[in-house]
Amino acid sequence: MGVCYTAMAIKSVYHKLGRLEEGILLVCIPFLISLIFIEVIFRYLIKITLGWYSEMTTILYMWSIFIGVSYTYRVNRHLSLVLLVERIKNFKIKNFIQLISEIFVFVSSLYIIYFGSIIVSEQFSRGFKTMYFGIPMYVVSLVIPISGVLILMTSGYKMVYLLKEKSDGEK
């Protein structure tokens, strides 16, 4: 019963993190598009350039990209071996290729976490801030290791599912 409860708790956390990713994207992307539209109107119709616009759009773009990568990976909308794997009829070979792919993603996410943490640490120790808003740059760059952790968790979840599916398929 303890293992079943733990599996249910992990699945619940996994789905809640997916909702969090969706929420972040539902805020960032429309806001980003609105800012770009406003900047175009100001720049070409009113002939005024907004200095803070570039900073805010860069921050929103960065968060949208990194969280978006994690989200698309979570919902299987990323480019991967999908075209190859879908054509394979043999269950064992298909499962093996998917597992190798997940291991590669898992290791890559460790790389993202490690080097993203170095970037955040450097920016924290040097006290870098954004020019207009004065936001500490490490806060902006936190999205790099955060997305790495989200991808790592998704990859781990998918590997467990594939291994469970493999053991169920062998029975």
N, C-alpha and C positions, 0 to 999 in steps of 0.2 A: 504494500500500500504506500510506503514511503517513496519508492521510486516513481510510482504513478503520479503521486502528488507533486513531486519535484518536476517531472516532465510537464505536468499541467502548468505549474508556476513558470517554468522556462518559456513555454509556449505563450503564456499570457504576457510576460515581459517582452517577448519578441514582437508580439502584435501591438503592444502599447508603444514600443519604440518606432514601429512602422507608422503609427498614427502621429507620433511626434514629428517624424520626418515629413509626413504629408502636411502637417500644420505649418511647419517652418516654410516649406515650399509654397503653400497657399498664401502666406503673408509676403514672402520675399519676391516672388516672381511678379505678381500684379503690381506691387509697389515699384519694382524695378522698371517695368514697362511704363507705368504712369510717369515716373521721373524722366525717362528717356523721351516720352512724348512731350512733357512740359519743357524740357530743355530744347527740343527741336522748335517748339512754338516760340520760346524766348529768343533763341539764337537767330532764327530765320525770319520771323515775322516782327518781333519787337526789337530785334538787333541788340539784345542784352545777353551777355554770357554769365551764367551762374557759376561761381567758383566752387561752391560746396557740392555741386551736382556730381562732378567727376568722382569725388571722394566717396560719396554715398552710393553711387552706382557701382563703383569698384567693390565696396564692401558687400553690397547685396548680391552682386554677380558672383563673388568668391563663395559666399555662403550657399547660394543657389546651386552652383556647380558641384561643390563637395558634398552637400547633403543630397543633391540630385543623383550623384553617382551611387551613393549608398542606397537611395530609394529605388532607382531603376534596377540595381542588382538584386534587391530584396524581392521585387515583383517580377523578376525574370524578363526585363525589357532591355537588357544590355546586349551589346554585340559580344558574342562568344562563339562557342563551338555549336551553337544551336542548329545551324543548317546542317552541319555534319552529323551531329548526334541524332537529329530527327529522322535521318535517312537510314540509320542503323536499326535493323530488325532484331538482332540478337540482344537480349536483355542484359546478359553478363557483360558484353563488350560495351554496350551503351552506358551501363552503370559505372564501369571502370573508367571510361573516358570522362564522364561527369565528375567522378571522384578525383581524378588527376587534376581536372580544371579547378575544382574547389580547393585542393591543396595549394595550387599555384596562387589562387586569389588569397588564401589564408596567409601564405608567406609574404605576398605583396602588401597585404594590409599591415603586417608587422613592420615592414619597411616604412610605410606611410606613417605609422604611429611613432616609430623611432625618430625618423628625420623631422617629422612635424613637431615633435616634442623639443628637438634641438632648436628649431626655428623659434618656437614660442619662448623657450628658455633664454635664447640670445636677445630677443626683443624685450623680454621682461627685465633682464639684467642691464640692458642699455637704456631702458626707459623711453623707447621710441613711442611717439604719439602721432595720431593723424593731424594734419595741418589745420583743418577748419573746425572739427568737432572736438579735438583733443582726446579722442578715444585711444587708450593704450593699444598699440599694435598687437601685443600678445593676445588681447581679447579678440581682435579681428582674426588672427591666425590660429586661434584655438580650434577653428573648424577643421583644420587639417588633421590633427590627431583624433578629434572627435569622430570625423568621418571614417578614419582608419579603424577605430574601435567598433563603430557600427557595422562596417564591412566585415571585420573580424568575427563579430557575433553572428552575423548573417551566414557567413561561410561556415562557421562551426555548426550552426543549426542545420544548414543544408548537408554538411558531411554526415552528421548523426542520422539525418533522415535517409540519406543514400545508403549508409551502412545498415540501418534498420531494414530498409527496402531490400537490400541484398540478402540479409539473413532471412527475411520473410519469403523472398523469391527462391531460396534454396530449400525451403521446407516442402 
